[in-house]
Structures are given as C-alpha cells and as structure tokens.
C-alpha cells in the first residue's frame, strides 16, 4: 500500500513538472512576441516621425514648412470650434497666437542668411544659458553644446528650417 502511494505520488509529480516545463517556453515565447510587437510599434512611430521630414536638393534633412504646419493648426482650431469643443473666444485667442507666429516666421524669412544665423545663435545661446542658471547643465557642457550648434548653423545654407533645429535638440545634448 505504501509502495502504491509512492508510485502514485511520483507519477503525479512527474506529470505536474512536465506540464510546467512545457508551459514555461510558451510564456517566454509570449513575452518575446510582446517585446517584438513593442519594438515594431516603436519603429513605426520613428518611421512616422521620419516621414514628417523631407530632404532638400543638397541632401540635408529639413522640417516641413512651419507656416504650413501653423495653417494646419488653424484648420484644427476651426474643426474644434465647429464641433463645439472650444468657445469662439478660445478659438479667436488661439488663431491670434497662430497668426502672430506666422508673421514672426515670415519676418524671419525676409532676413539675410547671416542675420538668420545670428538670430538663431543668439536665441539658442539664451536658452542654454537659462538651463545653466537653472542648474540643469554645467557651464562646460553648455559651451560644448553651443559650439556644436554654432558649427551646424554656420554650415546651414539659410534655406528652409534647419533640419537639426527640432525641440529635441536640447534634449539630445543633455539639456533636460
């Protein structure tokens, strides 16, 4: 009787452990497929970001026309107003801000290449100096970032919007 119980217990343990052995690879495979799906989603997101950019004739990457982006935002404001999601006053306020930004860009486009470069350098330096004052980056890092930025601006031909002038530029250079 005792022998029979031992055999049954052993058989039961063998059955349970074989089930867990077969279950483990499936859970690993499931985790791997989930990770693969997440990687695909990230890559698709990156591709979407890349598709927002285009190359000009000399091969450097430029951002889509900022004035067109602002006009698209105005259309979105109109849609929100028509849908009743925002009030007329809110829409007027947003449109006024968008119009002011368009005017600012149009004035920038009228500048000479050297004036554009100086304006961009000055504005970038002010932003980096603010980050130094806030203690977010060191003076040494700030000087290096400004140096690299100025080199890129000096290489820029003055047409369009510099491809490296995205909001993430500061983040990429340790200026969080």
Secondary structure, DSSP 8 states (H G I E B T S, - for coil): -HHHHHHHHHHHHHHHHHHHHHHHHHHHHHHHHHHHHHHHHHHHHHHHHHHTEEE-TTS-EEE--HHHHHHHHHHHHHHHHHTTSS-HHHHHHHHHHHHHHHHHHHHHHTS-HHHHHHHHHHHHHHHHHHHHHTTSS-HHHHHHHHHHHHHHHHH--SSS-BTT-STHHHHHTT--
